[in-house]
Amino acid sequence: QVDPKDYTFSGLKDETVGRLPGKVAGQQFVIQDCENCSIYIFDHSATITIDDCVNCRIFLGPIKGSVFFRDCKDCKCIVACQQFRSRDCKKLEVFLCCATQPIIESSTGMKFGCFQYYYPELALQFKDAGLSIFNNTWSNIHDFTPVSGENNWGLLPEDAAVQDYVPLPSSEELKAVRISTDATRSIIPITRGRRHKSSDESCLAVFFAGDYTTANARKLIDEMTVKGFQLVQTKEVSMKAEDAHRVFQQCASEFIPLLEKGPVVALEFNGDGAVEGCRSTINDVFSGTKVFVSESKASASQDVDNFYNFADMQMGM
């Protein structure tokens, strides 16, 4: 029998509380009427609602459905979810991983950055919540109630460090979780999202489903970022033959047989020389792996547009 009290934090003040990995195990969770608290949910959950919280620091592990902030103010959060919504909130700062377009309503002073966090159980929790580490639209905010001449949301500074916003837990019980906030160890690849691109050259790389898809994608991200290129966006999505024709154009026939194995993982890199850099890295490091890479600077921006237009339609369906 599930006791709701085990899945609720209510009416707390000046406390540090949390749930260790395995303790929530996909249940719903409720956080309400908390003030100046540090709250950590180091597990996956079904949905989470956060109501009437003030000046709290909140970490929420992967949420299979939606997270809904209502009537909260001055909170700093790290959140991974399928859907993000806020209503009647003021000054939330959120490091976000969200599979769908985040929505704010009647909210002001909202700031968003890309989720970055690591602890050993987190990768499996993403799987259990049905979330892909590559589907993250953290910066593509939809403001349901825009005010003319005002901006209700913006992006956190590029060099914002998560532990400056949500410090590591101080309680003995929660210290057992082996956390790293080092950006290079983050379970979620850190993307530029809607931030200004440094170059007019981007490159699309697409990995096909197999045993090492995730590892290969991460390896390419590491190799490219070491060379100074920036990861703009990532996506994991299933493709059909007709999608392949639209995206891969004349090389489609080479890749169509690979689509039956499962979803593809696509990466967009940006920077002067990105196409050449990506092609040479793939030749050096992934010689035995079939990867789609943009052919030239001229075709690359079209590749990126073709793929992400297709993917956005897929995700919207």
ZIZI-V15183 format. One record per helix or strand of 3 or more residues. SS is the DSSP state (H for helix, E for strand). FROM is the first residue (numbers start at 1). TO is the last residue. Records with the same first field share a line. If there is no record, write none. Layout:
# ZIZI-V15183
SS=FROM-TO / FROM-TO
This chain:
# ZIZI-V15183
H=4-7 / 122-128 / 162-165 / 172-175 / 183-185 / 213-226 / 241-261 / 274-285 / 297-316
E=8-10 / 16-19 / 29-32 / 38-41 / 48-51 / 57-70 / 73-87 / 90-98 / 103-105 / 110-114 / 153-155 / 202-207 / 230-237 / 264-270 / 291-293
